[in-house]
Amino acid sequence: MMDSKQRIANALKVASDTKVFEMGGGVSSLAPEVFKGLFPGRKAKVIADINTWPALGEKVFSLFQEAGIPTEKFIIWEKEFHAEWEYVEMVDKELDGGYIAVSVGSGVINDLCKLCSHHHNQQYLTLPTAASVDGYSSFGASISYQNSKQTFSCPAPVAIIADIDVIAAAPKEMTAAGYADLAAKVPAGAEWMVADLMGTAPIKPDAWHVLQDYLDDLLANPEGVAAGDPGAVADLFEGLTLSGIAMQAAQSSRPASCCDHLFSHILDMTHHRYQGKLQSHGFQVAIGTLTMCAVFDELFKMDLTKLDVDACVKAWPTLEQEQQRAVEIFKDFPAPTLGYDNITKKYNDAATVGEQLARFRDTWPEFKEKLQGQVYPFRKMQDLFKAAGAPYDPSMIGVTREQLRDMFPIVQLMRHRMNVLDLAKRGMFYDTLVEGVFARGGAWEI
Ligand SMILES: [Zn+2]
């Protein structure tokens, strides 16, 4: 396998926004020089929160001052905050007056700096404090706006300075969460393959290879991740960075997320709490990832060479029927038009559905083998999560199996991205597929 430096160098070639990536013990001391090189003569604003200010922000602030860069700070002192719009407005104000954001923090701080820098039509620099998400290097920011978790288009940071001394010392749950966010790329990749064969989202080779070629290796040391071993955490952080760069190369989050992430979005949008606390992105994604591995386990039990394509085409609903179904499913959801809007975008007419299904029927044995080479069986993924310290049962984030089952219709419809559940709907095996996950002997047996 290529070494980390080579992989990163290759990745930066396909990255649209990120030009500098430094990773290693103590590299935060490089931040002032990098800043001066990218933003000569500009003022800096170090943006941190209650946890990341003492962990790294304070040090970065002093380093910048010592280097003669005019520097101010903005610290969000609240104990618990999420990526809500009110914070976007706050950080936007902080950048007024010509400041360049120096993000010191994990997912939320970085997403705020990313979107607000975009609003100011400028680039920014990020110093991650935990290997908790892949959003450091990704194109787009995930923010709750008008009751709906949305991904806003905005460029990735121009420079990422990942001090492994700091990142490896982050709370264990954050590193475990990042492990699950990286593992989500396993079923997400398989769903991209499905959408590719469907003809709705062709695989972009640059975006695929930059991460997927190394994904299995970078997930191979969950014990090291749990122990906070610097080498294992560096591998994890690299994987998360490559995932973000894959999104830059695709100009979309397709390479990094599909249904695995949608369970988490539902929990965000319904303000789900467990033991009084909001659950982290990665912990929620862990359950979505396991669930999708279970869905693929069920899919592999089916013989799609026997698909009765004509019958499926005859039974295929009209757009109006699908819109009506979406209205019904989403009527008590915080964003009641979400399903309607997305099914309207991703609806295919009966003739197209016939062509799509015929491709699955005609290539199933080979295509199934390819999918099996991509996705992990549920039990394997569950063992990895156990070793990494990530949740491996929905009860561990306060979700019952019944609740998880009830999320499926929403998951299928809440995004216009084509997913494996859309394939199941088209092929009239959706009920069998989903029921299998919760049936006796299924992954989440009820
Ligand atoms: Zn994620």
Residues whose N, C-alpha, C, O or C-beta is under 5 A from the ligand:
A	BS01	ZN	D181
